[in-house]
Structure formats: structure tokens, C-alpha cells
Amino acid sequence: MKEFSFKTTYWSWKELVLLLLITFVFVPIVMENLLQGALYVYFEDSLYAGTLTGLLMAIIFTAGVYVIALRPHNLSWRAVGFNTFQNSYWKSIILWTATLIVISILIIIFMELLGGTTENTKTESLQNNMGIWSILIAFVSAAIISPIYEEIFYRGFLYRWFRVKWGVPAGILLSSFVFMLVHIPTYNTLPINFLSGVIFSWTYEKTKSIYPGMIIHAVFNGIAVVLTATG
């Protein structure tokens, strides 16, 4: 397998366009609309339908990165950040996790003062069905499935693509903006999504590994599920 450096890339506009088509065309139309709608009819529950849709999305995104960006160029998963990081960075992971939590709480308070809500259909479903099975499903979806595939794609591929082309600031801002857009229509959490993207991209830049971003992402999402279930 070829080595991969932040200074060079084997990826062209072709890979970017194909993966963005999956992100903004295939997933919204086929997965989030048609498939999730059919699953909702079957389960009659937004949480179950959304979780299964999320799992299938994770498979599609991960397979897409492999088939489009890695395999054709004989690249290993290290090219999208599956690299070890120094133990000393654990302090930064804790700091960034705490920072994200505190700022997110302030954003939520501010949005509620404006009369908005940060809930979505899966959140409402979880609050209406507080059984241990529902909480477990929500936790696995938010704290395990989402952090893995989202960090592979949005940081491992997308940030790296923008970073190599136009530099670190552009890479962070553009990948975070795309990460924010895909969370529409949960409009009131978009600032949190953008902030999260910035932090995850920065940890990737500093460590050359997507593991720190996955860890922060997982802890943050897991805490959000727990607070939703107990709030």
C-alpha cells in the first residue's frame, strides 16, 4: 500500500464529486426519504427507523470511501486517518471534549432564549419511549455508529482533500461547513455541528489520526443521549 502525506494527494475532483453526490443526492433522497419513510411505516417509531437508516448510511459512506478513494489508488485506511496518536494528546482530547460540551450548552441556552428547539424526531421518539432498549439503541447509534463513519468521511477524506488543495484554514472551514449542512433540517443545532467539525478537524490536523476526533465525537454524542433520556 502507498503511504499518504498531507502534502500530497492521489485524489482529484472526480473522487470529491462522486462522494459529495452520495452525501447530498443519494443519501437524502434514497436513504433519508424513501428508505427511512418505509422503515417508519414498518416500525412505527422514528428512533428505530432512524437508527437502522443510520447504520445503512454508515455502511454506504464507509464503502464509498473505500471503493472511490482508497482501492483505485492502492491506499490503505491509514490514508483517511487510521493512525495511532501520542499518549500525551489525551489531555487535549479531554480539554476539547469539555470545551465542546460547555460551548454547546451555551448555544442551546441561547437558541432556547430565541424560542427555538434543539430536538429532532429521534430525540422526541426517545423521550416518548424511555425503555432501556430504546436508550441503548440511541446510544449505539449516536456514540458508536455516527462517530466512526462521519470521521472517516468528513475528516479522513473531506478535510484532507480540502486541506491539501487550499491549506489548513480552508480545509477546516469547508469540511465543517459541509458537516453542518448534512445535519439540516435540525437547524437550531447547526452552530454546534459546525463547531464540532472545526474541533474534529483540528485534532486530525494535530495528530494525523481520526481517533481523537472519534473519541470526542463519541463522548459528546453519548452524553447528549444520556441527558436526553434522563432530562
C-alpha positions in Angstrom: 0.0 0.0 0.0 1.1 3.5 -0.7 2.0 6.0 2.1 -0.1 9.1 2.2 1.0 12.6 3.2 -1.0 15.7 4.0 1.3 17.5 1.5 0.2 15.4 -1.5 -3.0 13.6 -2.6 -3.9 10.9 -5.1 -7.5 12.3 -5.1 -8.8 14.6 -7.8 -12.1 16.4 -8.3 -13.6 13.1 -9.5 -13.4 11.5 -6.1 -14.7 14.6 -4.4 -17.7 15.0 -6.7 -18.7 11.3 -6.5 -18.6 11.3 -2.7 -20.4 14.6 -2.4 -23.1 13.2 -4.8 -23.6 10.3 -2.3 -23.7 12.8 0.5 -26.1 15.4 -1.0 -28.1 13.4 -3.5 -28.2 9.6 -2.8 -28.4 9.7 0.9 -31.1 12.5 1.3 -33.3 11.1 -1.5 -32.9 7.3 -1.2 -31.8 6.8 2.4 -33.4 9.6 4.5 -36.5 10.0 2.4 -37.6 6.8 0.7 -35.9 4.1 3.0 -36.4 5.9 6.3 -40.0 6.5 5.4 -40.6 2.8 4.6 -38.8 1.8 7.8 -41.0 4.2 9.8 -44.1 2.6 8.3 -42.8 -0.8 9.4 -41.5 0.1 12.9 -43.9 2.9 13.6 -41.1 4.5 15.5 -38.7 7.3 14.4 -35.9 6.1 16.7 -35.8 2.6 15.3 -36.3 3.8 11.7 -33.6 6.5 12.1 -31.1 4.1 13.7 -31.4 1.4 11.1 -31.1 4.1 8.4 -28.0 5.5 10.1 -26.4 2.0 10.2 -27.0 1.6 6.5 -25.7 5.1 5.8 -22.5 4.2 7.8 -22.0 1.2 5.5 -22.6 3.2 2.3 -20.3 6.1 3.4 -17.5 3.7 4.5 -17.8 1.6 1.4 -17.9 4.7 -0.8 -14.7 6.0 0.7 -13.0 2.6 0.1 -14.4 2.0 -3.4 -13.9 5.6 -4.7 -10.9 7.0 -2.8 -8.8 4.1 -1.5 -8.9 1.0 -3.6 -8.4 2.6 -7.0 -5.2 4.3 -5.7 -4.0 1.2 -3.7 -4.2 3.2 -0.5 -4.7 1.7 3.0 -7.1 3.0 5.6 -4.2 5.0 7.0 -4.8 7.4 4.2 -8.0 8.5 5.9 -6.5 8.7 9.4 -6.4 5.3 10.9 -3.1 6.1 12.6 -2.0 5.9 16.2 -1.5 9.2 18.1 0.7 10.1 21.0 -0.5 9.3 24.5 0.3 12.9 25.5 -2.6 14.1 23.3 -5.2 12.6 25.7 -5.0 15.8 27.7 -6.0 17.7 24.6 -8.8 15.2 24.0 -10.2 15.9 27.4 -9.9 19.6 27.0 -11.5 19.7 23.6 -14.4 17.5 24.8 -15.0 19.8 27.8 -14.8 22.8 25.5 -17.3 21.4 23.1 -19.7 20.5 25.8 -19.6 23.9 27.5 -19.9 25.9 24.3 -22.7 23.7 23.1 -24.7 24.2 26.3 -24.3 28.0 25.9 -25.5 27.7 22.3 -28.5 25.6 23.3 -29.4 28.1 26.0 -29.1 31.0 23.6 -31.2 29.2 21.0 -33.9 28.4 23.6 -34.0 32.1 24.6 -34.7 32.9 20.9 -37.7 30.5 21.1 -36.1 27.6 19.1 -35.8 23.9 19.9 -32.9 21.6 19.5 -35.0 18.4 19.3 -35.5 16.2 16.2 -37.8 13.3 15.5 -35.4 10.7 17.0 -35.0 12.8 20.1 -38.7 13.1 20.5 -39.1 9.4 20.0 -36.5 8.6 22.6 -38.2 10.9 25.1 -41.6 9.3 24.4 -40.2 5.8 24.8 -37.8 5.7 27.7 -37.2 2.0 27.8 -33.7 0.6 28.3 -33.8 -0.9 24.8 -34.6 2.5 23.2 -31.9 4.2 25.2 -29.4 1.5 24.2 -30.3 1.8 20.5 -30.0 5.6 20.6 -26.6 5.4 22.4 -25.2 2.9 19.9 -26.4 5.0 17.0 -25.1 8.3 18.3 -21.9 7.3 20.2 -20.6 4.4 18.1 -22.0 4.3 14.6 -22.1 8.0 13.8 -18.6 8.9 15.1 -16.9 6.1 13.1 -18.3 6.7 9.7 -18.6 10.5 10.0 -15.0 10.9 11.0 -13.8 8.6 8.2 -15.7 10.6 5.6 -15.8 14.3 6.8 -12.3 14.4 8.4 -10.5 11.4 6.9 -11.4 12.2 3.3 -13.1 15.6 3.0 -10.9 17.6 5.4 -7.8 16.1 3.9 -9.0 16.8 0.3 -9.6 20.5 1.1 -6.5 20.8 3.2 -4.2 19.5 0.5 -5.8 21.7 -2.1 -6.2 25.0 -0.2 -4.5 24.7 3.2 -5.4 24.2 6.8 -7.9 27.1 7.4 -9.8 26.3 4.2 -9.8 22.6 5.0 -11.2 23.2 8.5 -13.9 25.7 7.4 -15.1 23.9 4.2 -15.2 20.4 5.7 -17.0 21.8 8.8 -19.5 23.7 6.6 -20.3 20.5 4.7 -20.6 18.7 8.0 -23.1 21.3 9.2 -25.1 21.2 6.0 -25.8 17.5 6.2 -27.5 18.0 9.6 -30.2 20.1 8.1 -33.2 20.2 8.9 -32.1 20.3 12.6 -31.4 24.0 12.1 -31.0 25.0 15.7 -28.1 22.7 16.3 -26.2 23.7 13.1 -23.8 26.1 15.0 -22.9 23.1 17.3 -22.4 20.9 14.2 -20.1 23.5 12.7 -18.1 23.9 15.9 -17.8 20.1 16.3 -16.5 19.9 12.7 -13.8 22.6 13.5 -12.7 20.7 16.6 -12.6 17.3 15.0 -10.7 18.7 12.0 -8.2 20.4 14.3 -7.5 17.2 16.3 -7.0 15.4 13.0 -4.6 18.1 11.8 -2.5 17.9 15.0 -2.4 14.2 15.3 -2.8 12.9 11.7 -5.2 10.5 13.3 -9.0 10.4 13.2 -9.1 8.5 16.5 -9.1 11.6 18.7 -12.0 13.1 16.7 -13.9 9.8 17.0 -13.4 9.8 20.8 -14.5 13.4 21.3 -17.4 12.8 18.9 -18.5 9.6 20.7 -18.3 11.1 24.2 -20.2 14.2 23.2 -22.9 12.3 21.4 -23.1 9.7 24.2 -23.6 12.5 26.9 -26.2 14.1 24.7 -28.2 10.8 24.6 -27.9 10.3 28.3 -29.0 13.8 29.1 -32.0 13.4 26.7 -33.0 10.2 28.3 -32.7 11.5 31.8 -33.8 15.1 31.3 
